[in-house]
């Protein structure tokens, strides 16, 4: 099974509102064009929600730990996805629509059964 | 010394410096909005906060502690340990601690950690490592 999420403008604006992070790189197109990315990018935790949401399904994972490495930015409009791996179920990577790794993650502790 | 934008200067982010406790409200509106937007797989509604929300809450604490994340800062790493689930419509007490300030290849890296508690129980411990801008104005740091 593969989980996907389109990182649209509404998600980025919603995260800005909920986190209070209105950094120009996320919300100001003109300012973002002047950066090395050349465009707005999502807050790192936004694409991460495709994993947190599908693994924990809203259940607060008491006692579990998650380590995340943000490897590459995710642009507005990009579709990210991750595919659970049966061999290393606690580790994974989120890739963008070009197949590039954007986020690496590892969860410590037994994963809950989905469903 | 603060920057003109009200942000703390990099030099002020000394290791071990602690900000707080700050009070962070977990309202039903916040809960409902977070769950509906970012954790729609769940059916939590507004009564149970989704676990991914700690990534937004830590940024709220950062804003309370020292203004906001400066323009040009790039999030590189994050670590989360979840404790007891928080009660909704109650405040969290949050402390932010500067854990590391390192210069690598001439660029500053800042790690801070926030502990969230409610009724003296650990709700979450979250750290973030940022490539910190040497200037706070976007476009001058690249």
Contacts between the chains, C-beta under 8 A, distances in Angstrom:
chain1	res1	chain2	res2	distance
A	10	B	37	7.8
A	11	B	37	6.7
A	11	B	38	7.5
A	14	B	33	7.0
A	14	B	37	4.7
A	14	B	38	7.6
A	15	B	37	8.0
A	15	B	38	7.5
A	15	B	56	6.4
A	17	B	33	7.9
A	18	B	30	6.6
A	18	B	33	6.2
A	18	B	34	5.9
A	18	B	37	7.8
A	18	B	53	7.7
A	18	B	56	4.6
A	19	B	55	7.4
A	19	B	56	3.8
A	19	B	57	7.7
A	19	B	59	4.0
A	19	B	60	6.1
A	20	B	59	6.0
A	20	B	60	5.1
A	20	B	63	4.7
A	20	B	68	7.0
A	21	B	59	4.6
A	21	B	63	7.6
A	21	B	68	6.9
A	21	B	69	5.9
A	22	B	68	7.5
A	23	B	68	7.4
A	23	B	69	5.8
A	23	B	70	7.8
A	23	B	71	5.6
A	23	B	73	7.2
A	24	B	71	5.0
A	24	B	138	4.7
A	25	B	71	6.7
A	25	B	72	7.2
A	25	B	138	6.5
A	28	B	138	7.7
A	31	B	71	7.6
A	31	B	138	4.9
A	31	B	139	6.7
A	32	B	138	7.7
A	34	B	138	6.8
A	34	B	139	3.8
A	35	B	72	7.5
A	35	B	138	6.5
A	35	B	139	6.2
A	35	B	142	5.4
A	36	B	142	4.3
A	43	B	75	7.5
A	44	B	55	7.9
A	44	B	75	4.1
A	44	B	78	7.1
A	45	B	52	7.1
A	45	B	55	3.4
A	45	B	56	7.0
A	45	B	75	7.9
A	45	B	78	7.3
A	46	B	38	7.7
A	48	B	52	7.0
A	48	B	55	6.8
A	48	B	78	7.8
A	49	B	38	4.3
A	49	B	39	6.7
A	49	B	52	4.9
A	52	B	39	7.1
A	52	B	50	7.6
A	52	B	51	6.0
A	52	B	52	3.8
A	53	B	38	6.5
A	53	B	39	4.3
A	53	B	40	7.1
A	53	B	41	5.0
A	53	B	42	7.2
A	53	B	50	7.2
A	53	B	52	6.4
A	54	B	41	5.9
A	56	B	50	7.7
A	56	B	51	5.2
A	56	B	52	7.9
A	57	B	39	7.7
A	57	B	41	4.9
A	57	B	42	5.0
A	58	B	35	6.7
A	58	B	39	5.3
A	58	B	41	6.8
A	58	B	42	2.2
A	58	B	43	7.0
A	58	B	44	4.4
A	58	B	48	6.5
A	58	B	50	5.0
A	58	B	51	7.6
A	59	B	42	7.4
A	59	B	51	7.3
A	60	B	48	7.3
A	60	B	49	7.3
A	60	B	51	5.2
A	60	B	82	6.0
A	60	B	84	7.8
A	60	B	85	3.5
A	60	B	86	7.9
A	61	B	51	5.6
A	61	B	82	4.9
A	62	B	82	5.7
A	62	B	83	6.2
A	62	B	84	6.1
A	62	B	85	6.8
A	63	B	82	7.0
A	63	B	83	7.8
A	64	B	81	7.5
A	64	B	82	5.7
A	65	B	79	7.0
A	65	B	80	6.6
A	65	B	81	4.6
A	65	B	82	7.8
A	66	B	78	7.9
A	66	B	79	7.1
A	66	B	80	4.7
A	67	B	77	7.7
A	67	B	78	7.7
A	67	B	79	5.2
A	68	B	77	6.6
A	68	B	78	4.2
A	68	B	79	7.1
A	68	B	80	7.7
A	69	B	76	7.2
A	69	B	77	5.5
A	70	B	74	7.8
A	70	B	75	5.3
A	70	B	76	5.6
A	70	B	77	6.9
A	70	B	78	7.4
